[in-house]
Amino acid sequence: MSIASRRLPTRAIHMLERNVMAYRHQWIVLLTGFVEPVLYLLGIGFGIGSLVRNVPIGHGHVITYAMFVAPALMASSAMNGAIYESTFNLFYKLRYVRSFDAIIATPVGIEDATVGEIIWAVGRGSLYSVGFLVLMLALGLVASPWAILAIPAAVLVGFAFAALGAVITTFMRSWQDFDGVQLGLQPMFLFSATFFPITVYPAALQVVVELTPLYRGIDLMPASPSQRSDCAGVS
């Protein structure tokens, strides 16, 4: 396809309509990726948090351990929603249902289908993030109204992982290939300064952690101390 023949994917909205219709009786599936960060917040944020008194964030300020991990888990929620939709679900549609074969036979082209799927994945991640922020508010973990800015930050996190997931999925040939996806996600989730300050790592390892996309997303959260890199530790 020549550059001159390219057009804006204006029909991507039809992909969103298609997904809404497909999930209207399976909405419980959309909640699966939201549950994991919530369990981590309750189990670790409050469970281990009961053993950790405070997390110093610099300038003489301290926050509870649950308040420290909550913004990071909100970013993880955005990651989960976007990456699961743009990998596992997209792969199923491509290789098994072959819905895209039928879709691109209509006036909805390849660009429309691709952009529509990425927007849907970002929307799923954003939905998780909004729900998580509401949960944080209900649990008293929001200290400032500026925490609302965590939502657009989460949208950016979702977009980054949705685009990355869609690219990775095009190289997948079987479900076994997704073991590599989990192998990448789990360490990144556990070690991206999600549960403890990055300063606990040796200097060389800090550089590696700072290059991970989830850490950059966590650091972007207004509710999260950018300060995560300045924390002296927990007490």
Contacts in CASP RR format, 6 or more apart in sequence:
PFRMAT RR
TARGET T0000
AUTHOR 0000-0000-0000
METHOD contacts of the structure
MODEL  1
MSIASRRLPTRAIHMLERNVMAYRHQWIVLLTGFVEPVLYLLGIGFGIGS
LVRNVPIGHGHVITYAMFVAPALMASSAMNGAIYESTFNLFYKLRYVRSF
DAIIATPVGIEDATVGEIIWAVGRGSLYSVGFLVLMLALGLVASPWAILA
IPAAVLVGFAFAALGAVITTFMRSWQDFDGVQLGLQPMFLFSATFFPITV
YPAALQVVVELTPLYRGIDLMPASPSQRSDCAGVS
6 111 0 8 1.000
7 111 0 8 1.000
9 109 0 8 1.000
9 111 0 8 1.000
9 112 0 8 1.000
9 114 0 8 1.000
9 115 0 8 1.000
9 116 0 8 1.000
10 112 0 8 1.000
11 107 0 8 1.000
11 108 0 8 1.000
11 109 0 8 1.000
11 112 0 8 1.000
12 111 0 8 1.000
12 112 0 8 1.000
12 113 0 8 1.000
12 115 0 8 1.000
12 116 0 8 1.000
12 119 0 8 1.000
13 116 0 8 1.000
14 108 0 8 1.000
14 112 0 8 1.000
15 103 0 8 1.000
15 108 0 8 1.000
15 112 0 8 1.000
15 113 0 8 1.000
15 115 0 8 1.000
15 116 0 8 1.000
15 117 0 8 1.000
15 119 0 8 1.000
15 120 0 8 1.000
16 116 0 8 1.000
16 119 0 8 1.000
16 120 0 8 1.000
18 103 0 8 1.000
19 120 0 8 1.000
23 29 0 8 1.000
23 30 0 8 1.000
30 124 0 8 1.000
30 127 0 8 1.000
32 84 0 8 1.000
33 77 0 8 1.000
33 80 0 8 1.000
33 81 0 8 1.000
33 84 0 8 1.000
33 128 0 8 1.000
34 77 0 8 1.000
34 80 0 8 1.000
34 81 0 8 1.000
34 128 0 8 1.000
34 131 0 8 1.000
34 132 0 8 1.000
36 80 0 8 1.000
37 73 0 8 1.000
37 74 0 8 1.000
37 76 0 8 1.000
37 77 0 8 1.000
37 80 0 8 1.000
37 128 0 8 1.000
37 132 0 8 1.000
38 73 0 8 1.000
38 132 0 8 1.000
38 135 0 8 1.000
40 69 0 8 1.000
40 73 0 8 1.000
40 76 0 8 1.000
41 66 0 8 1.000
41 69 0 8 1.000
41 70 0 8 1.000
41 73 0 8 1.000
41 135 0 8 1.000
41 139 0 8 1.000
44 69 0 8 1.000
44 195 0 8 1.000
45 65 0 8 1.000
45 66 0 8 1.000
45 69 0 8 1.000
45 70 0 8 1.000
46 66 0 8 1.000
48 65 0 8 1.000
49 64 0 8 1.000
49 65 0 8 1.000
49 66 0 8 1.000
52 65 0 8 1.000
52 234 0 8 1.000
52 235 0 8 1.000
53 234 0 8 1.000
53 235 0 8 1.000
54 62 0 8 1.000
54 63 0 8 1.000
54 64 0 8 1.000
54 65 0 8 1.000
54 234 0 8 1.000
54 235 0 8 1.000
55 62 0 8 1.000
55 63 0 8 1.000
55 64 0 8 1.000
55 65 0 8 1.000
55 67 0 8 1.000
55 68 0 8 1.000
55 197 0 8 1.000
55 231 0 8 1.000
55 233 0 8 1.000
55 234 0 8 1.000
55 235 0 8 1.000
56 62 0 8 1.000
56 231 0 8 1.000
56 232 0 8 1.000
56 233 0 8 1.000
56 234 0 8 1.000
56 235 0 8 1.000
57 63 0 8 1.000
57 68 0 8 1.000
57 225 0 8 1.000
57 227 0 8 1.000
57 230 0 8 1.000
57 231 0 8 1.000
58 225 0 8 1.000
58 227 0 8 1.000
58 230 0 8 1.000
58 231 0 8 1.000
58 232 0 8 1.000
62 235 0 8 1.000
63 143 0 8 1.000
63 225 0 8 1.000
64 141 0 8 1.000
65 234 0 8 1.000
66 139 0 8 1.000
66 141 0 8 1.000
67 141 0 8 1.000
67 143 0 8 1.000
68 225 0 8 1.000
68 231 0 8 1.000
69 194 0 8 1.000
69 195 0 8 1.000
70 132 0 8 1.000
70 136 0 8 1.000
70 139 0 8 1.000
70 141 0 8 1.000
70 223 0 8 1.000
71 150 0 8 1.000
71 218 0 8 1.000
71 221 0 8 1.000
71 223 0 8 1.000
71 224 0 8 1.000
72 192 0 8 1.000
72 193 0 8 1.000
72 194 0 8 1.000
72 195 0 8 1.000
72 218 0 8 1.000
72 221 0 8 1.000
72 224 0 8 1.000
72 228 0 8 1.000
73 132 0 8 1.000
73 194 0 8 1.000
74 129 0 8 1.000
74 132 0 8 1.000
74 133 0 8 1.000
74 136 0 8 1.000
74 150 0 8 1.000
74 154 0 8 1.000
74 221 0 8 1.000
74 223 0 8 1.000
75 129 0 8 1.000
75 153 0 8 1.000
75 154 0 8 1.000
75 157 0 8 1.000
75 214 0 8 1.000
75 217 0 8 1.000
75 218 0 8 1.000
75 220 0 8 1.000
75 221 0 8 1.000
75 224 0 8 1.000
76 189 0 8 1.000
76 194 0 8 1.000
76 214 0 8 1.000
77 125 0 8 1.000
77 128 0 8 1.000
77 129 0 8 1.000
77 131 0 8 1.000
77 132 0 8 1.000
77 154 0 8 1.000
78 125 0 8 1.000
78 126 0 8 1.000
78 128 0 8 1.000
78 129 0 8 1.000
78 154 0 8 1.000
78 155 0 8 1.000
78 157 0 8 1.000
78 158 0 8 1.000
78 161 0 8 1.000
79 125 0 8 1.000
79 157 0 8 1.000
79 158 0 8 1.000
79 161 0 8 1.000
79 185 0 8 1.000
79 189 0 8 1.000
79 214 0 8 1.000
80 125 0 8 1.000
80 128 0 8 1.000
81 121 0 8 1.000
81 124 0 8 1.000
81 125 0 8 1.000
81 128 0 8 1.000
81 158 0 8 1.000
81 161 0 8 1.000
82 121 0 8 1.000
82 122 0 8 1.000
82 123 0 8 1.000
82 124 0 8 1.000
82 125 0 8 1.000
82 157 0 8 1.000
82 158 0 8 1.000
82 159 0 8 1.000
82 160 0 8 1.000
82 161 0 8 1.000
82 162 0 8 1.000
82 165 0 8 1.000
83 121 0 8 1.000
83 161 0 8 1.000
83 162 0 8 1.000
83 164 0 8 1.000
83 165 0 8 1.000
83 181 0 8 1.000
83 185 0 8 1.000
84 124 0 8 1.000
85 117 0 8 1.000
85 120 0 8 1.000
85 121 0 8 1.000
85 124 0 8 1.000
85 125 0 8 1.000
85 162 0 8 1.000
86 117 0 8 1.000
86 118 0 8 1.000
86 121 0 8 1.000
86 161 0 8 1.000
86 162 0 8 1.000
86 163 0 8 1.000
86 164 0 8 1.000
86 165 0 8 1.000
86 166 0 8 1.000
86 169 0 8 1.000
87 165 0 8 1.000
87 168 0 8 1.000
87 169 0 8 1.000
87 172 0 8 1.000
87 178 0 8 1.000
87 181 0 8 1.000
88 178 0 8 1.000
90 117 0 8 1.000
90 121 0 8 1.000
90 165 0 8 1.000
90 166 0 8 1.000
90 169 0 8 1.000
91 169 0 8 1.000
91 172 0 8 1.000
91 175 0 8 1.000
91 178 0 8 1.000
93 99 0 8 1.000
93 100 0 8 1.000
93 117 0 8 1.000
94 100 0 8 1.000
94 169 0 8 1.000
95 172 0 8 1.000
100 113 0 8 1.000
103 109 0 8 1.000
103 113 0 8 1.000
104 110 0 8 1.000
104 113 0 8 1.000
114 166 0 8 1.000
117 166 0 8 1.000
118 159 0 8 1.000
118 162 0 8 1.000
118 163 0 8 1.000
118 166 0 8 1.000
121 158 0 8 1.000
121 161 0 8 1.000
121 162 0 8 1.000
121 166 0 8 1.000
122 155 0 8 1.000
122 158 0 8 1.000
122 159 0 8 1.000
122 162 0 8 1.000
123 155 0 8 1.000
123 158 0 8 1.000
125 154 0 8 1.000
125 158 0 8 1.000
126 151 0 8 1.000
126 154 0 8 1.000
126 155 0 8 1.000
126 158 0 8 1.000
129 150 0 8 1.000
129 151 0 8 1.000
129 154 0 8 1.000
129 155 0 8 1.000
129 157 0 8 1.000
130 151 0 8 1.000
133 142 0 8 1.000
133 147 0 8 1.000
133 148 0 8 1.000
133 150 0 8 1.000
133 151 0 8 1.000
136 142 0 8 1.000
136 147 0 8 1.000
136 223 0 8 1.000
137 147 0 8 1.000
142 223 0 8 1.000
143 223 0 8 1.000
144 223 0 8 1.000
146 222 0 8 1.000
146 223 0 8 1.000
147 222 0 8 1.000
147 223 0 8 1.000
149 222 0 8 1.000
150 221 0 8 1.000
150 222 0 8 1.000
150 223 0 8 1.000
150 224 0 8 1.000
153 217 0 8 1.000
153 220 0 8 1.000
153 221 0 8 1.000
153 222 0 8 1.000
154 221 0 8 1.000
156 217 0 8 1.000
156 220 0 8 1.000
157 213 0 8 1.000
157 214 0 8 1.000
157 217 0 8 1.000
157 220 0 8 1.000
160 213 0 8 1.000
160 217 0 8 1.000
161 213 0 8 1.000
164 213 0 8 1.000
165 181 0 8 1.000
168 181 0 8 1.000
171 177 0 8 1.000
172 178 0 8 1.000
188 212 0 8 1.000
188 213 0 8 1.000
188 214 0 8 1.000
188 215 0 8 1.000
189 214 0 8 1.000
191 209 0 8 1.000
192 209 0 8 1.000
192 212 0 8 1.000
192 214 0 8 1.000
192 215 0 8 1.000
192 218 0 8 1.000
193 209 0 8 1.000
193 215 0 8 1.000
193 218 0 8 1.000
193 219 0 8 1.000
193 228 0 8 1.000
193 229 0 8 1.000
194 214 0 8 1.000
194 218 0 8 1.000
196 233 0 8 1.000
196 234 0 8 1.000
197 228 0 8 1.000
197 229 0 8 1.000
197 231 0 8 1.000
197 232 0 8 1.000
197 233 0 8 1.000
197 234 0 8 1.000
198 206 0 8 1.000
198 209 0 8 1.000
198 210 0 8 1.000
198 215 0 8 1.000
198 228 0 8 1.000
198 229 0 8 1.000
198 231 0 8 1.000
199 206 0 8 1.000
199 229 0 8 1.000
199 230 0 8 1.000
199 231 0 8 1.000
199 232 0 8 1.000
199 233 0 8 1.000
200 233 0 8 1.000
201 209 0 8 1.000
206 229 0 8 1.000
209 215 0 8 1.000
210 216 0 8 1.000
210 229 0 8 1.000
218 224 0 8 1.000
218 228 0 8 1.000
219 226 0 8 1.000
219 228 0 8 1.000
219 229 0 8 1.000
225 231 0 8 1.000
END
